[in-house]
Amino acid sequence: QVQLVESGGGLVQPGGSLRLSCAASGFASRLYTMNWYRQAPGKEREVVATITAGISNTNYTDSVKGRFTISRDNAKNTVNLQMNSLKPEDTAMYYCNTRRVGIDYWGQGTQVTVSS
């Protein structure tokens, strides 16, 4: 059974950092492209960062380039999102996602709030 569980969210001041983690179970996440999405109130869900299967190429939405880093820990079967220099506009629910055999799988999300 495929399961994704996010953790690491919280309240942080502007300029601060957080590290999100997505624990995968029921499959080997290293074999699949993994994504982090976010959704702010009143806005559509958007992809923030992607790490591909195999050689783990990464891609980021323009607004987080240079601040966020997506990575894998294959030993723990997790995908992480290091977020630095956080801004109030990064406030959102963050979700881990993967697609297997045409089916999208989502975690329950972890809330990130950037506020002074």
Residue pairs with C-beta under 8 A, 6 or more apart in sequence:
1 25
1 26
2 24
2 25
2 26
2 27
2 98
2 100
2 105
3 24
3 25
3 26
3 105
3 107
4 22
4 23
4 24
4 96
4 97
4 98
4 105
4 106
4 107
5 22
5 23
5 25
5 96
5 107
5 108
6 20
6 21
6 22
6 23
6 94
6 95
6 96
6 107
6 108
6 109
6 110
7 20
7 21
7 23
7 110
8 18
8 19
8 20
8 21
8 110
9 18
9 20
9 94
9 110
9 111
9 112
9 113
10 18
10 111
10 112
10 113
11 113
11 115
12 18
12 86
12 112
12 113
12 114
13 114
13 115
13 116
14 86
14 87
14 88
14 114
14 115
14 116
15 85
15 86
16 86
16 114
17 82
17 83
17 84
17 85
17 86
18 83
18 86
18 112
19 80
19 81
19 82
19 83
20 36
20 80
20 81
20 83
20 94
20 110
20 112
21 78
21 79
21 80
21 81
22 29
22 34
22 36
22 78
22 79
22 80
22 81
22 96
22 107
23 76
23 77
23 78
24 34
24 77
24 78
24 79
24 96
24 98
25 77
27 98
27 100
28 77
29 72
29 74
29 77
29 78
29 79
29 98
30 53
30 72
30 74
30 77
31 53
32 53
32 98
32 99
32 100
33 50
33 51
33 52
33 53
33 98
33 99
34 50
34 51
34 70
34 72
34 79
34 96
34 97
34 98
35 47
35 48
35 49
35 50
35 51
35 96
35 97
35 98
36 47
36 48
36 49
36 50
36 70
36 79
36 81
36 94
36 95
36 96
36 97
37 45
37 46
37 47
37 48
37 94
37 95
37 96
37 97
38 45
38 46
38 48
38 90
38 92
38 93
38 94
38 95
38 112
39 45
39 46
39 92
39 93
39 95
40 89
40 91
40 92
40 93
43 92
45 95
46 61
47 61
48 60
48 61
48 64
48 68
48 81
48 94
49 58
49 59
49 60
49 61
49 64
49 68
49 69
49 70
49 81
50 58
50 59
50 60
50 70
51 57
51 58
51 70
51 71
51 72
51 79
52 58
56 72
58 69
58 70
60 68
60 70
63 89
64 83
64 90
67 83
67 84
67 85
67 86
68 81
68 82
68 83
68 84
69 81
69 82
69 84
70 79
70 80
70 81
70 82
71 79
71 80
71 82
72 78
72 79
72 80
73 79
73 80
79 96
81 94
83 90
83 112
86 112
86 114
87 114
88 114
88 115
89 114
90 112
90 114
91 112
91 113
91 114
91 115
92 111
92 112
93 109
93 110
93 111
93 112
94 109
94 110
94 111
94 112
95 106
95 107
95 109
96 106
96 107
97 104
97 105
97 106
97 107
98 104
98 105
99 105
